[in-house]
Amino acid sequence: MRGRQNFSFDSFDIKKIPFVTIVIILLNVIGLLYELEVGEDVAAYHYAMYEGALEDGEWGRMFMSGFLHFGFYHFASNMACLFFFGMSFERKIGPVRYVIIYIVALVGAGIAVNFFGGQSAIHAGASGGIWGLMGAALILTIKNHQNPIYIGRGIILNLVYSFSAGVSWQGHIGGGIAGFVTAAVVLVLFGRKGDGGNGFRYMGHNGGNNGNDDFRYLR
């Protein structure tokens, strides 16, 4: 027989619940449901990011594109990253700094796509923000004088993948740089002691054809 420790509300710390990550995942679920309701083409037409979007006054696309995905695999893989990595990292650095890094990373990804996204290519996905978190994790590792080989190896492998066909390397790199720089400010300069780790191509920040011959869907 095994003993069981009874749950005690006295030991429950609500501050440890990763609310920001949960909200981000829920917003992505809403984005997926919206795409299922109106269709991927319509959702991308209204909210996905593309080169020159900011010059067209479409500033909201920098954020909205981060909650759209092209295909269920694209969605599921990014949500898995947020669930396993994002929740843990939010607990480590706290919700305020976490949401600052994530939002700035989405902006960084959007700016990179705006200038380097490529003609007739549309970009979407959560991994611009996720890459920002990875950049922040690297900063935190360096700050704590820990061995950066593990997080560094993960970043290098993901960077190689980012140049695969149909993947938005612009969103990845833009988000990663933005997250890295933001983390250098909010984690290092203002850190706290104890911080530890026309026919479009649809390009996701983190890819396949849905049978529509007029469009090439990539993730």
C-alpha positions in Angstrom: 0.0 0.0 0.0 1.1 3.5 -0.6 0.4 6.5 1.5 -1.2 9.6 0.1 -0.6 13.1 1.2 -3.9 15.0 1.6 -4.3 18.2 -0.4 -4.2 21.3 1.7 -5.3 24.7 0.6 -2.8 26.2 3.0 0.0 24.8 0.7 -1.7 25.9 -2.5 0.1 28.9 -4.2 -2.1 30.5 -6.8 0.9 32.5 -7.9 2.5 29.4 -9.4 -0.4 28.9 -11.8 0.9 30.0 -15.3 -2.1 32.1 -16.1 -0.5 34.0 -19.0 0.4 30.8 -20.8 -3.1 29.3 -20.3 -4.6 32.5 -21.7 -2.3 32.4 -24.7 -3.2 28.8 -25.4 -6.9 29.6 -25.1 -6.6 32.5 -27.5 -4.9 30.1 -30.0 -7.8 27.7 -29.5 -10.2 30.5 -30.3 -8.2 31.3 -33.3 -8.4 27.7 -34.5 -12.1 27.6 -34.0 -12.5 30.8 -35.9 -10.5 29.3 -38.8 -12.7 26.2 -38.7 -15.8 28.4 -38.8 -14.9 30.9 -41.6 -12.2 28.8 -43.4 -8.4 29.1 -43.4 -8.4 31.3 -46.5 -10.8 33.9 -45.0 -8.9 33.9 -41.7 -5.6 34.4 -43.4 -6.9 37.1 -45.7 -8.1 39.2 -42.7 -5.4 38.5 -40.0 -2.2 36.8 -41.3 1.0 38.8 -41.7 2.6 39.6 -45.0 5.4 41.7 -46.3 4.4 45.4 -46.4 1.5 45.0 -44.1 2.6 47.8 -41.8 2.9 50.2 -44.8 -0.7 49.3 -45.6 -1.7 50.3 -42.0 -2.4 46.7 -41.0 -0.6 46.9 -37.6 -3.0 44.5 -35.9 -1.7 41.7 -38.0 1.5 41.6 -36.0 -0.6 40.3 -33.1 -3.5 38.5 -34.7 -1.3 36.4 -36.9 0.3 34.9 -33.8 -3.0 33.2 -33.0 -3.7 31.6 -36.4 -2.2 28.3 -37.7 -2.2 26.5 -41.0 -3.3 23.0 -40.3 -3.9 21.1 -37.1 -0.3 19.8 -36.8 1.0 23.4 -37.0 -1.4 24.3 -34.2 -0.7 21.2 -32.0 3.1 21.5 -32.2 3.1 25.1 -31.1 0.6 24.5 -28.3 2.7 21.6 -27.1 5.7 24.0 -26.9 3.7 26.5 -24.9 2.3 23.8 -22.6 5.6 22.1 -21.8 8.1 24.9 -22.1 6.0 28.1 -21.7 4.3 27.1 -18.5 7.6 26.2 -16.8 9.3 29.3 -18.0 6.4 31.5 -16.8 6.7 30.1 -13.4 10.4 30.8 -13.5 10.4 34.5 -14.5 6.9 35.5 -13.4 3.8 36.5 -15.5 4.6 40.2 -16.0 8.0 39.8 -17.6 6.8 36.7 -19.4 3.9 38.5 -21.2 6.2 41.5 -22.0 8.7 39.2 -23.7 6.0 37.3 -25.5 4.3 40.4 -26.9 7.5 42.1 -27.9 8.5 38.8 -29.6 5.3 38.8 -31.6 6.1 42.4 -32.7 9.6 41.4 -33.6 8.4 38.5 -35.7 5.9 40.8 -37.4 8.5 43.4 -38.2 10.8 40.8 -39.7 8.0 39.5 -41.9 7.0 43.0 -42.9 10.4 43.7 -44.3 11.6 40.2 -45.4 8.5 38.1 -45.6 8.7 37.5 -49.4 6.3 38.3 -52.2 3.0 36.5 -52.2 3.8 34.8 -48.9 1.6 35.0 -45.8 2.8 34.1 -42.4 1.1 33.0 -39.2 1.7 31.0 -36.1 2.6 31.2 -32.4 6.2 30.4 -32.7 7.4 33.9 -33.2 6.4 34.4 -29.6 7.8 30.9 -28.6 11.1 31.8 -30.2 11.1 35.0 -28.1 10.8 32.8 -25.0 13.7 30.6 -26.2 15.8 33.7 -26.6 14.8 34.8 -23.1 15.7 31.4 -21.8 19.2 31.7 -23.3 19.7 35.1 -21.6 18.5 33.7 -18.3 20.9 30.7 -18.6 23.8 33.1 -19.2 22.7 35.4 -16.4 22.8 32.5 -13.9 26.2 31.3 -15.1 24.7 28.0 -16.2 25.9 25.8 -19.1 24.1 27.2 -22.2 24.8 24.0 -24.3 21.3 22.5 -23.8 19.3 25.6 -24.6 21.8 26.6 -27.3 21.6 23.2 -28.9 17.8 23.4 -29.0 18.0 26.9 -30.6 20.5 25.7 -33.2 18.4 22.7 -34.2 15.3 24.8 -34.4 17.2 27.4 -36.4 18.2 24.7 -39.0 14.5 23.6 -39.1 13.5 27.3 -39.7 15.1 27.2 -43.1 13.1 24.2 -44.2 10.6 24.6 -47.1 7.4 26.2 -45.9 8.7 27.5 -42.5 8.8 31.2 -41.6 12.4 31.7 -40.8 11.6 35.4 -40.7 9.1 35.0 -37.9 11.4 32.7 -36.0 14.5 34.9 -36.2 12.6 38.1 -35.7 10.8 36.7 -32.6 14.0 35.2 -31.2 16.0 38.4 -31.5 13.2 40.5 -30.0 12.9 38.0 -27.1 16.6 37.9 -26.5 17.0 41.7 -26.4 13.9 42.2 -24.3 15.0 39.6 -21.8 18.4 41.3 -21.6 16.5 44.3 -20.2 13.7 42.8 -18.1 15.7 39.8 -16.8 19.2 41.2 -16.4 18.8 45.0 -15.8 15.6 44.6 -13.8 15.9 41.0 -12.8 15.3 39.5 -9.4 17.6 37.4 -7.4 16.9 33.7 -7.8 15.8 33.7 -11.4 16.8 30.5 -13.0 16.3 29.0 -17.3 -3.0 36.3 -55.7 -1.8 32.6 -54.9 -0.3 32.9 -51.5 2.2 30.8 -49.7 1.0 30.3 -46.1 4.0 30.2 -43.9 3.7 29.3 -40.2 6.2 30.5 -37.6 7.1 27.2 -36.3 3.5 23.2 -43.1 1.3 21.0 -46.7 -1.3 21.5 -49.3 -5.0 21.3 -48.3 -6.1 20.3 -51.7 -6.8 23.8 -53.0 -4.8 24.1 -56.2 -4.9 27.9 -56.1 -3.0 28.1 -52.8 0.1 26.6 -51.4 -0.3 26.1 -47.7 2.9 26.0 -45.7 3.5 26.1 -42.0 
